[in-house]
Amino acid sequence: MKIIAAIFISFCIILVGGYFYLGDYLYAIAEKDIAIYLSLDGALNNTDQIGMLKSGSEVQIIKCHDVKHYIIPEVLTDSGEVGYINDRFKLRREKARYTFSGHKVFGCP
């Protein structure tokens, strides 16, 4: 019985800790029409374009890449593809709550 109680308490601690430290969702909002690139090198060299993000549209940032003088975000498009953007955008941060699913961003500005 003590083992079951210990497992239950551990599980509750994990859930409560996860609730308070889920991280944030981070979105890039295009200030103008910007290209979405297939690879990090494509974003650096303006090659391998896979789509466009229209002005005012947003995509979820799943990771940030530090490339010396600036940061290139890795994004998740509406179609589920992973791409990279390298142009002017605004950031929108949304507090994650009640779920462990989805992409959380750590280490982005």
ABEGO torsion letter per residue (X at the ends): XAAAAAAAAAAAAAAAAAAABAEBBBBBBBABBBBBBABAAAAAAGBGBAEBBBBGBBBBBABBBBBGABBBBBBBBAAGBBBBBBBBBBBBBBBBBGBABEBBBBGBX
